[in-house]
Amino acid sequence: MLDCDRKLRVILLDDQPIVLSGVSMLLGALGHQVTQASRGEEVVERFQNGERFDVAILDMTVEAGLGGSEIAADLLQIDPDVKLIVSSG
């Protein structure tokens, strides 16, 4: 379970720029550190390169490349403690 008072490192995957900016602004206003990604491959690469996030918010369907459902297993294999939120608009 996530501690709601703690500021989180979040990675946000979405292929819609308006969603990326809007959700990032909201989470940032709440004090969280947000890293944006528009491609699923970028999220996996960041984890493979040693970056760690408290939570990954993943768009289920990304128009080009990997979406949330495809990369969830990869992320859990790299970091079994990562929390995942898979969304669809």
C-alpha positions, 0 to 999 in steps of 0.5 A: 500500500502506498503512503498517501502523505509521501511524495511519490516518483511517478512515471506516466505513459500516455500517447496523448500529449494533453493527457500527459500534461494534464495528469502531470500538472495535477500530480505535480501540484500534489507534490509528486515528481512525474516523469512523462513517457509517450512510448511504452518502450521508453518506460521499460528502458528507464527501468532497465537503466536502473531508474525506479519509480514508486508507481507507474501509470500506464495507458492500456492502449498506446497507438504506436508501440507497447501499451500498459498491458504489454509492459506490466509483466516486464516492469514487475520482473525488473522491479517486483515492488513497483506499483502499477495503475493501468488506465484506458481512456 
